[in-house]
């Protein structure tokens, strides 16, 4: 399944920024899979694939991606989690996999944005306090939905500060693929 997922990303995703986002969500999903004693590879693949269709089908995302994944034989639970990460689909997040994907999606991008504006540009130098402060600044990373970040932590049952730290810890394990050098 890993090779098939990587092939889909290679085929559908051309922008480096979207690839970095997929890698970030993959890392965060892997972190939470370990925390919850779930199948790490399965959760990582779910994170990697969650937005693979966005660049080519922005107006049909993630529904088009779900259709492609179904046609390729990916598991229903994974497909439903990917569908549920977008509130507008109306697909309920019933599984821990779906709730986790929703919780890490927006926050992963936001944490990376915070790291980009730090003098060191290192993920390991991003404190929870700085992320919380930037969340209050509506002009910073304006496209990131703060309500989804809060709702994601609530649905997951993890206090927001702890959730932020978990995502920071996950992202700093893979700085090169996320565009932060070595």
C-alpha positions as CSV (number, residue, x, y, z in Angstrom):
1,X,0.0,0.0,0.0
2,X,2.9,2.4,0.7
3,X,4.3,2.2,-2.8
4,X,0.8,2.7,-4.3
5,X,0.3,5.8,-2.1
6,X,3.7,7.2,-3.0
7,X,2.9,6.7,-6.7
8,X,-0.4,8.6,-6.3
9,X,1.4,11.5,-4.7
10,X,4.0,11.5,-7.4
11,X,1.4,11.4,-10.1
12,X,-1.0,14.0,-8.7
13,X,1.1,16.4,-6.6
14,X,3.5,18.8,-8.4
15,X,3.8,21.7,-6.0
16,X,6.5,21.3,-3.3
17,X,4.4,23.2,-0.8
18,X,1.6,20.7,-1.0
19,X,4.1,17.8,-0.8
20,X,5.6,19.3,2.4
21,X,2.1,19.6,3.8
22,X,1.4,15.9,3.0
23,X,4.7,14.9,4.6
24,X,3.9,17.0,7.7
25,X,0.4,15.4,8.2
26,X,2.0,12.0,7.6
27,X,4.5,12.7,10.4
28,X,1.8,13.9,12.8
29,X,-0.3,10.8,12.0
30,X,2.6,8.5,12.6
31,X,3.2,10.2,16.0
32,X,-0.4,9.8,17.1
33,X,-0.5,6.2,15.8
34,X,2.4,5.4,18.2
35,X,0.7,7.3,21.0
36,X,-2.5,5.4,20.5
37,X,-0.9,2.0,19.8
38,X,-2.3,1.9,16.3
39,X,-0.8,0.8,13.0
40,X,1.8,3.5,12.3
41,X,2.3,2.7,8.6
42,X,-1.5,2.7,7.9
43,X,-2.0,6.0,9.7
44,X,1.0,7.5,8.0
45,X,-0.4,6.5,4.6
46,X,-3.7,8.1,5.5
47,X,-1.9,11.4,6.3
48,X,0.1,11.2,3.1
49,X,-2.9,10.7,0.9
50,X,-5.4,13.1,2.6
51,X,-4.9,16.0,0.1
52,X,-3.3,14.2,-2.9
53,X,-6.2,15.2,-5.2
54,X,-6.3,18.9,-4.1
55,X,-4.0,20.3,-6.8
56,X,-5.8,18.6,-9.7
57,X,-9.4,18.7,-8.4
58,X,-9.6,21.6,-5.9
59,X,-13.4,22.0,-6.4
60,X,-14.0,18.3,-6.0
61,X,-11.6,17.6,-3.1
62,X,-11.6,15.3,-1.2
63,X,-14.5,13.6,-2.9
64,X,-12.6,13.0,-6.1
65,X,-9.7,11.6,-4.1
66,X,-12.0,9.2,-2.3
67,X,-13.3,8.0,-5.6
68,X,-9.8,7.4,-6.9
69,X,-8.8,5.6,-3.7
70,X,-11.9,3.4,-3.8
71,X,-11.1,2.4,-7.4
72,X,-7.6,1.5,-6.4
73,X,-8.8,-0.7,-3.5
74,X,-7.7,1.4,-0.5
75,X,-9.5,0.5,2.7
76,X,-12.9,2.0,3.4
77,X,-11.9,3.3,6.9
78,X,-9.0,5.2,5.3
79,X,-11.2,6.7,2.6
80,X,-13.9,7.7,5.1
81,X,-11.2,9.4,7.3
82,X,-9.9,11.3,4.3
83,X,-13.5,12.4,3.4
84,X,-14.1,13.5,7.0
85,X,-11.1,15.8,7.2
86,X,-13.1,18.4,5.2
87,X,-16.1,19.7,7.2
88,X,-18.0,20.6,4.0
89,X,-18.4,16.9,3.0
90,X,-20.6,16.3,5.9
91,X,-18.9,12.9,6.5
92,X,-18.8,12.3,10.2
93,X,-15.5,11.5,12.0
94,X,-16.4,8.3,13.8
95,X,-13.1,6.6,14.1
96,X,-9.9,7.6,16.0
97,X,-8.1,7.6,12.6
98,X,-10.6,10.2,11.2
99,X,-10.6,12.3,14.3
100,X,-6.8,12.4,14.4
101,X,-6.5,13.3,10.7
102,X,-8.8,16.2,11.2
103,X,-7.0,17.3,14.3
104,X,-3.5,17.3,12.7
105,X,-4.3,18.7,9.3
106,X,-4.6,22.4,9.9
107,X,-2.3,22.5,12.9
108,X,0.6,20.8,11.0
109,X,0.5,23.6,8.4
110,X,0.2,26.3,11.1
111,X,3.1,25.0,13.1
112,X,5.3,25.0,10.0
113,X,4.3,28.6,9.3
114,X,5.3,29.6,12.8
115,X,8.7,27.8,12.3
116,X,9.2,29.7,9.0
117,X,9.0,33.1,10.7
118,X,11.3,32.2,13.6
119,X,14.9,33.5,13.4
120,X,16.3,30.0,13.5
121,X,13.7,28.5,11.1
122,X,14.0,25.3,13.1
123,X,11.0,23.2,14.1
124,X,12.7,22.3,17.3
125,X,12.8,26.0,18.3
126,X,9.0,26.4,18.1
127,X,7.5,26.6,21.6
128,X,3.8,26.0,22.3
129,X,3.5,29.5,23.6
130,X,4.5,31.0,20.3
131,X,2.0,28.8,18.4
132,X,-0.8,29.9,20.8
133,X,0.2,33.5,20.4
134,X,0.1,33.2,16.6
135,X,-3.3,31.5,16.8
136,X,-4.6,34.7,18.3
137,X,-3.1,36.8,15.5
138,X,-5.8,36.7,12.7
139,X,-3.4,38.3,10.2
140,X,-0.8,35.5,10.6
141,X,-1.4,32.5,8.3
142,X,-4.9,33.9,7.7
143,X,-6.0,30.9,5.5
144,X,-5.7,28.5,8.5
145,X,-9.0,27.9,10.2
146,X,-8.4,28.4,13.9
147,X,-11.9,26.9,14.8
148,X,-10.9,23.6,13.0
149,X,-7.7,23.5,15.1
150,X,-9.6,23.9,18.3
151,X,-12.4,21.6,17.3
152,X,-9.8,19.0,16.2
153,X,-8.1,18.9,19.6
154,X,-11.5,18.7,21.3
155,X,-12.7,15.8,19.1
156,X,-9.5,14.0,19.7
157,X,-9.8,14.6,23.5
158,X,-6.4,16.2,23.8
159,X,-5.8,19.5,25.5
160,X,-4.8,22.1,22.9
161,X,-1.4,22.9,24.4
162,X,-0.5,19.2,24.5
163,X,-1.8,18.7,21.0
164,X,0.4,21.5,19.7
165,X,3.4,20.0,21.4
166,X,2.6,16.6,20.0
167,X,2.5,18.0,16.5
168,X,5.7,20.0,17.0
169,X,7.4,16.8,18.2
170,X,6.1,14.9,15.2
171,X,7.3,17.5,12.7
172,X,10.7,17.9,14.0
173,X,11.4,14.2,13.3
174,X,11.4,14.9,9.5
175,X,12.8,18.4,9.0
176,X,14.4,17.8,5.6
177,X,11.3,16.6,3.8
178,X,9.4,19.5,5.4
179,X,11.8,22.0,3.9
180,X,13.7,22.9,7.0
181,X,17.2,21.7,6.0
182,X,19.1,19.3,8.2
